[in-house]
């Protein structure tokens, strides 16, 4: 007889008790830390550009916000001079900054992600400046967790991240006067044990459709969850991965991008490392280039 503690057999109610919202005291502590991080975040003002930006929003959770650690002895690439960010928090919110890692999302990221690599390749291949719009938040899901949700229809949470992202994108578009060029998405780890795959698909589809209505048919590029984490983490992540893989069949102008295997930070940290983030950025750009009929180097 299977063990009653087999994670495959747990109900979603049991998983939500384990993986869902923190106790209230810890939520309040997290909220206080968030306020401080948002208030003190800073950055380097960018030099003005001489032509319109290509605008690229980044949505999702921690691998989207950037959590990659550099390998010992590796020198990170310098920020691309024509890739900038429209910060999602900090003292200079509403001002164009250099796109230095970690980017300033809903809170500052914790390390290297994929967006700056995507932006650098886009700038190099097109010869145009790029404005990244960071809107991600780590450990977030469509299922309401710690006061956050990506579900566009959830009006009860303290922070609806879909609406937050739209507000940031709208302000970037108002500043630039330009449309969205592409949208980058990486999320799903937190929803694995919290949201049945059919519910996740319905909410994810609503998010994609809502973005398309609001911003037009810009390419929507989603990165795969870490293959290694899916082997070692909650078994129900397979359902989320299946939804992601099938997304191009449900929505035009979308691409699913496989992620590299065996490239996590290691130890107790399940996030992609810095080089994995850069590889995902390259793969996302290759998918974008194919979608728009542009050769990728």
C-alpha positions as CSV (number, residue, x, y, z in Angstrom):
1,X,0.0,0.0,0.0
2,X,1.4,3.4,-0.9
3,X,2.6,5.6,2.0
4,X,0.0,8.1,3.2
5,X,2.7,10.8,3.0
6,X,3.3,10.2,-0.7
7,X,3.3,13.8,-2.2
8,X,1.5,12.5,-5.3
9,X,-1.5,11.5,-3.2
10,X,-1.8,14.7,-1.2
11,X,-4.9,16.7,-2.0
12,X,-4.6,20.4,-3.0
13,X,-6.0,21.4,0.4
14,X,-3.1,19.6,2.0
15,X,-0.6,21.0,-0.3
16,X,-2.0,24.5,0.2
17,X,-1.5,24.1,3.9
18,X,2.2,23.3,3.3
19,X,3.0,25.5,0.3
20,X,0.4,28.3,0.6
21,X,0.4,31.6,2.6
22,X,2.7,32.1,5.5
23,X,1.3,32.6,9.0
24,X,0.0,36.2,9.5
25,X,3.0,37.2,11.6
26,X,5.5,36.2,8.9
27,X,3.3,37.9,6.2
28,X,3.5,41.1,8.1
29,X,7.2,40.8,8.4
30,X,7.6,40.1,4.7
31,X,5.4,43.1,4.0
32,X,7.6,45.3,6.1
33,X,10.7,44.1,4.4
34,X,9.1,44.6,1.0
35,X,8.3,48.3,1.9
36,X,11.9,48.9,2.9
37,X,13.3,47.2,-0.3
38,X,11.0,49.1,-2.5
39,X,11.8,52.4,-0.8
40,X,15.6,52.1,-0.9
41,X,16.0,50.6,-4.3
42,X,18.1,52.7,-6.6
43,X,19.8,52.6,-9.9
44,X,21.9,54.5,-12.4
45,X,20.1,57.0,-14.7
46,X,20.5,56.1,-18.3
47,X,21.8,58.3,-21.0
48,X,19.0,59.7,-23.3
49,X,18.5,57.8,-26.6
50,X,18.1,59.3,-30.0
51,X,15.3,57.1,-31.3
52,X,12.2,55.3,-30.1
53,X,12.5,52.4,-27.7
54,X,11.5,48.8,-28.3
55,X,9.4,48.0,-25.1
56,X,9.8,44.6,-23.5
57,X,7.8,43.8,-20.3
58,X,8.9,40.9,-18.0
59,X,6.3,39.1,-16.0
60,X,6.4,36.1,-13.6
61,X,8.0,35.0,-10.4
62,X,11.6,34.6,-9.1
63,X,13.3,33.2,-12.3
64,X,11.7,36.1,-14.2
65,X,12.9,38.7,-11.7
66,X,16.3,37.2,-11.6
67,X,17.8,35.0,-8.9
68,X,20.9,33.6,-10.7
69,X,24.3,33.5,-8.9
70,X,27.5,33.8,-10.9
71,X,29.9,30.8,-10.9
72,X,33.2,31.5,-9.1
73,X,35.6,33.4,-11.3
74,X,33.0,34.4,-13.9
75,X,32.9,38.1,-14.8
76,X,29.4,39.2,-15.7
77,X,28.9,41.0,-19.0
78,X,28.8,44.8,-18.7
79,X,25.3,46.4,-19.1
80,X,24.5,47.0,-22.7
81,X,24.6,50.8,-23.2
82,X,21.3,50.8,-25.2
83,X,19.3,48.5,-23.0
84,X,17.5,50.4,-20.2
85,X,14.8,49.7,-17.6
86,X,11.6,51.3,-16.5
87,X,11.9,50.5,-12.8
88,X,9.0,48.9,-11.0
89,X,10.1,50.3,-7.6
90,X,12.6,52.5,-5.9
91,X,13.6,56.1,-5.5
92,X,13.8,56.7,-9.2
93,X,10.6,55.0,-10.3
94,X,9.3,56.9,-13.4
95,X,12.8,57.6,-14.7
96,X,14.7,55.5,-17.2
97,X,17.7,53.7,-15.6
98,X,20.5,51.5,-16.9
99,X,19.5,47.8,-17.1
100,X,21.9,46.6,-14.4
101,X,21.3,43.3,-12.6
102,X,19.4,42.8,-10.5
103,X,16.6,44.6,-12.3
104,X,14.0,46.6,-10.3
105,X,10.8,44.6,-10.4
106,X,7.9,44.8,-7.9
107,X,10.8,44.4,-5.5
108,X,14.5,44.3,-6.7
109,X,15.5,40.9,-8.1
110,X,18.0,38.8,-6.2
111,X,20.5,38.1,-9.0
112,X,20.8,37.5,-12.8
113,X,17.8,36.8,-15.0
114,X,17.1,36.4,-18.7
115,X,15.8,39.8,-19.6
116,X,19.0,41.7,-20.0
117,X,20.4,39.1,-22.3
118,X,17.2,39.2,-24.4
119,X,17.4,42.9,-24.5
120,X,21.1,43.1,-25.4
121,X,20.5,40.7,-28.4
122,X,17.4,42.6,-29.5
123,X,19.4,45.9,-29.4
124,X,22.3,44.4,-31.3
125,X,20.2,42.8,-34.0
126,X,17.9,45.7,-34.6
127,X,20.3,48.6,-33.8
128,X,17.5,50.2,-31.7
129,X,17.4,51.0,-28.0
130,X,15.4,48.6,-25.7
131,X,13.4,49.5,-22.6
132,X,12.8,46.6,-20.3
133,X,9.7,46.8,-18.0
134,X,10.4,44.6,-15.0
135,X,7.1,43.5,-13.2
136,X,7.9,40.1,-11.6
137,X,7.7,39.0,-8.0
138,X,9.3,35.9,-6.5
139,X,7.2,33.1,-4.9
140,X,4.0,34.2,-6.5
141,X,1.2,32.3,-8.1
142,X,-2.3,32.5,-9.7
143,X,-3.5,30.9,-6.4
144,X,-3.6,33.8,-3.8
145,X,-0.5,33.5,-1.7
146,X,0.7,36.0,0.9
147,X,-1.6,38.7,-0.5
148,X,-0.5,38.3,-4.1
149,X,-2.0,36.7,-7.2
150,X,-1.5,36.7,-11.0
151,X,-5.1,35.9,-11.6
152,X,-6.6,38.8,-13.6
153,X,-10.0,38.1,-12.1
154,X,-9.0,38.1,-8.4
155,X,-10.2,41.3,-6.9
156,X,-9.7,40.2,-3.3
157,X,-5.9,40.0,-2.9
158,X,-3.9,42.9,-1.6
159,X,-1.7,43.1,-4.7
160,X,-3.0,41.8,-8.0
161,X,0.2,41.4,-10.0
162,X,-1.5,41.3,-13.3
163,X,-2.9,44.8,-12.6
164,X,0.4,45.9,-11.2
165,X,2.1,44.8,-14.4
166,X,-0.4,46.5,-16.6
167,X,0.0,49.7,-14.7
168,X,3.8,49.6,-15.2
169,X,3.5,48.7,-18.9
170,X,0.9,51.5,-19.4
171,X,3.3,54.1,-17.8
172,X,6.2,52.9,-19.9
173,X,4.1,53.1,-23.1
174,X,2.9,56.6,-22.1
175,X,6.5,57.7,-21.6
176,X,7.8,56.2,-24.9
177,X,4.8,56.6,-27.1
178,X,5.6,53.1,-28.5
179,X,3.8,49.8,-28.5
180,X,4.9,46.6,-26.8
181,X,7.5,44.7,-28.8
182,X,7.4,41.4,-26.9
183,X,6.3,40.0,-23.5
184,X,8.5,37.6,-21.6
185,X,7.0,35.2,-19.0
186,X,8.5,32.7,-16.6
187,X,6.3,31.4,-13.7
188,X,4.6,28.3,-12.4
189,X,6.8,26.8,-9.7
190,X,4.6,28.2,-6.9
191,X,1.3,27.1,-8.6
192,X,2.4,23.4,-9.0
193,X,1.3,22.3,-5.5
194,X,-1.4,25.0,-5.2
195,X,-3.4,25.0,-8.4
196,X,-4.9,22.1,-10.5
197,X,-3.6,22.2,-14.0
198,X,-7.1,22.9,-15.5
199,X,-7.6,25.9,-13.2
200,X,-4.1,27.1,-13.9
201,X,-4.8,26.9,-17.7
202,X,-8.0,28.9,-17.4
203,X,-6.3,31.7,-15.4
204,X,-3.2,31.7,-17.5
205,X,-5.3,31.8,-20.7
206,X,-7.2,34.8,-19.3
207,X,-3.9,36.6,-18.5
208,X,-2.6,36.0,-22.1
209,X,-5.9,37.0,-23.7
210,X,-6.2,40.1,-21.6
211,X,-2.6,41.2,-22.5
212,X,-3.4,40.7,-26.2
213,X,-6.5,42.8,-26.0
214,X,-4.7,45.5,-24.1
215,X,-1.4,45.6,-26.0
216,X,-2.0,43.9,-29.3
217,X,-0.5,40.7,-30.8
218,X,3.0,41.2,-29.6
219,X,5.0,38.0,-29.3
220,X,4.4,36.3,-25.9
221,X,7.4,34.1,-25.0
222,X,7.2,31.8,-22.0
223,X,10.1,29.9,-20.6
224,X,9.9,26.3,-19.3
225,X,10.2,25.5,-15.6
226,X,13.6,24.0,-14.7
227,X,13.7,20.4,-15.8
228,X,15.8,19.6,-12.8
229,X,13.4,21.2,-10.4
230,X,10.5,19.4,-12.0
231,X,12.3,16.1,-11.3
232,X,13.0,17.0,-7.7
233,X,10.2,19.3,-6.7
234,X,6.4,18.8,-6.3
235,X,5.2,16.1,-8.7
236,X,2.2,18.2,-9.7
237,X,4.5,20.6,-11.6
238,X,4.1,18.2,-14.6
239,X,0.6,19.5,-15.0
240,X,1.8,23.1,-15.2
241,X,4.6,22.2,-17.6
242,X,2.0,20.5,-19.9
243,X,-0.1,23.7,-19.9
244,X,2.9,25.7,-20.8
245,X,3.9,23.4,-23.7
246,X,0.5,23.5,-25.2
247,X,0.1,27.3,-25.0
248,X,1.1,27.9,-28.6
249,X,-1.7,25.6,-29.7
250,X,-4.2,27.7,-27.8
251,X,-2.9,31.2,-28.5
252,X,-1.5,32.7,-31.6
253,X,1.8,34.7,-31.4
254,X,3.1,32.7,-28.5
255,X,6.2,30.5,-28.1
256,X,7.2,27.9,-25.5
257,X,11.0,28.0,-24.9
258,X,12.7,24.9,-23.3
259,X,15.0,25.7,-20.4
260,X,18.5,24.3,-19.8
261,X,18.9,21.3,-17.5
262,X,21.2,20.9,-14.6
263,X,21.9,24.7,-14.3
264,X,20.5,25.6,-10.9
265,X,22.2,27.6,-8.2
266,X,22.6,24.4,-6.2
267,X,22.2,23.4,-2.6
268,X,18.9,24.6,-1.1
269,X,18.5,27.2,-3.8
270,X,16.4,25.8,-6.7
271,X,16.7,28.9,-9.0
272,X,18.4,29.0,-12.3
273,X,22.0,30.2,-12.0
274,X,23.4,33.2,-13.9
275,X,24.6,31.4,-17.0
276,X,21.2,29.5,-17.2
277,X,19.5,32.9,-17.1
278,X,21.6,34.2,-20.0
279,X,21.0,31.0,-22.0
280,X,17.2,31.3,-21.5
281,X,17.5,34.9,-22.7
282,X,19.3,33.8,-25.8
283,X,16.7,31.1,-26.5
284,X,13.9,33.5,-25.9
285,X,15.5,35.9,-28.4
286,X,15.8,33.1,-31.0
287,X,12.1,32.3,-30.6
288,X,11.2,36.0,-31.0
289,X,13.4,36.3,-34.1
290,X,11.7,33.3,-35.7
291,X,8.3,34.7,-34.9
292,X,9.0,38.1,-36.5
293,X,11.0,36.7,-39.4
294,X,14.3,38.2,-38.3
295,X,17.6,36.1,-38.6
296,X,19.1,35.3,-35.2
297,X,22.9,35.3,-34.9
